[in-house]
Amino acid sequence: MHRLAYAEILEETPSRARERERAVVERAVTLLRAAEAEGPRSREAVEALVFLRRLWLLLIEDLASRDNDLPQALRADLISIGLWVMREADRIRLEQSADFTDLIAVMQSLAEGLR
């Protein structure tokens, strides 16, 4: 797995960082669509839900950091969205839901917002 050194990430331009964020969110959308096509008990669903959970754990950690430069209200809104996404993913994992539609829509909207 390729990982950039922290110093390299800090040197990125804001537009390059945003492009990387968008690519990761679009990857989540791709995984969720595959999971939807194969069903909630599929290997694709497990992969999508694990990816989504890891992604939002990282995002929430960053959004909660005092070093995050986004406005406080936006950070709070994004954290709320992330918590909702993780709850919905857990509902699918726990067989309380089999519907990926809302997760896909939210993640797709986020990807479009990062364009």
FENTA-V347893 format. One record per residue. N is the residue number from 1. RES is the residue in one letter. PSI is psi in radians with two decimals (NA if undefined). Layout:
BEGIN
{{N,RES,PSI} {N,RES,PSI}}
END
This chain:
BEGIN
{{1,M,2.32} {2,H,2.23} {3,R,2.36} {4,L,2.56} {5,A,2.59} {6,Y,-0.71} {7,A,-0.64} {8,E,-0.69} {9,I,-0.73} {10,L,-0.51} {11,E,-0.14} {12,E,2.57} {13,T,2.71} {14,P,-0.64} {15,S,-0.63} {16,R,-0.71} {17,A,-0.73} {18,R,-0.68} {19,E,-0.72} {20,R,-0.72} {21,E,-0.78} {22,R,-0.73} {23,A,-0.69} {24,V,-0.72} {25,V,-0.70} {26,E,-0.60} {27,R,-0.72} {28,A,-0.73} {29,V,-0.77} {30,T,-0.79} {31,L,-0.72} {32,L,-0.66} {33,R,-0.71} {34,A,-0.70} {35,A,-0.74} {36,E,-0.74} {37,A,-0.62} {38,E,-0.28} {39,G,2.76} {40,P,-0.26} {41,R,0.16} {42,S,2.88} {43,R,-0.64} {44,E,-0.67} {45,A,-0.78} {46,V,-0.81} {47,E,-0.79} {48,A,-0.77} {49,L,-0.65} {50,V,-0.79} {51,F,-0.81} {52,L,-0.77} {53,R,-0.79} {54,R,-0.74} {55,L,-0.88} {56,W,-0.53} {57,L,-0.74} {58,L,-0.77} {59,L,-0.79} {60,I,-0.71} {61,E,-0.77} {62,D,-0.75} {63,L,-0.54} {64,A,-0.21} {65,S,2.45} {66,R,-0.32} {67,D,-0.14} {68,N,2.24} {69,D,-0.06} {70,L,2.66} {71,P,2.53} {72,Q,-0.78} {73,A,-0.73} {74,L,-0.74} {75,R,-0.77} {76,A,-0.74} {77,D,-0.77} {78,L,-0.66} {79,I,-0.75} {80,S,-0.75} {81,I,-0.78} {82,G,-0.72} {83,L,-0.68} {84,W,-0.80} {85,V,-0.79} {86,M,-0.66} {87,R,-0.76} {88,E,-0.70} {89,A,-0.71} {90,D,-0.64} {91,R,-0.70} {92,I,-0.80} {93,R,-0.65} {94,L,0.17} {95,E,0.50} {96,Q,-0.19} {97,S,2.74} {98,A,0.27} {99,D,2.04} {100,F,-0.08} {101,T,-0.90} {102,D,-0.66} {103,L,-0.77} {104,I,-0.78} {105,A,-0.77} {106,V,-0.78} {107,M,-0.64} {108,Q,-0.73} {109,S,-0.71} {110,L,-0.77} {111,A,-0.75} {112,E,-0.62} {113,G,-0.41} {114,L,-0.07} {115,R,NA}}
END
